[in-house]
Amino acid sequence: MKKTILIMFVLISIFSNINAEEVVLKTEEIQMKKVETTFYDPPLPIALIGTKSGEQVDFMTAAWFTRVEVNPYMFAVSIQKKHFTHKAIMENKCFCISIPTVDLIPQVDAVGMLSGKEYDKSEVFDVFYGDNEKSPMVDGSIVSFECELVNSVSLAEADEAHSMAHTLFIGEVKNVWVNKNGVKDNALD
């Protein structure tokens, strides 16, 4: 009923030049519930962060990444200081962000459960390299971004109170690799 009324107001506003934003529908009860702010982990898209330490290839499943700048094109990723990936980014000043396809879900889940400190993840995916031999990428991904580290921000000091302390790594995108099945006129379709 409420959806029907809302659609009616939108249609009336379109045909009679009434501003639809001025029409407010109120519900008897709100749908939202307040929860504690200590920690809430909403569903987020997943990426694979590719790094290399020495000769060891590593991929970490990460949901805490985002585009942070357009020109120059930059991404940021938040990584726990205790992770092998953190060590590799600090060591090489680069990383890769690969967005996996649905077909890769079992492998993405597996690398998310295993530490690069104890497990060599180079055999989990078909790995390829662009211009930087320290930024492994996952062949068959939707898209992969080769990033050069431009800044890192320690978000909290790692101690007993903050055992899960993170660093925010900001990388400038140097190259973009797109799955050839999604390319049209040399751009992502």
Protein Blocks (a to p, Z undefined) as FASTA:
>chain_A
ZZmmmmmmmmmmmmnopafklpccddfbdfbdcddfkbccdddddddddddehjbccddd
dfbdcdfbfbdcdddddddfkbmklmmmmmnopacdddddfklmmmmmmmmmpcfklocf
klmpccdddfblklccdehiabdcddddfbdcdfbdcdfklmmbccddddddfbdcddfk
lggehiaZZ
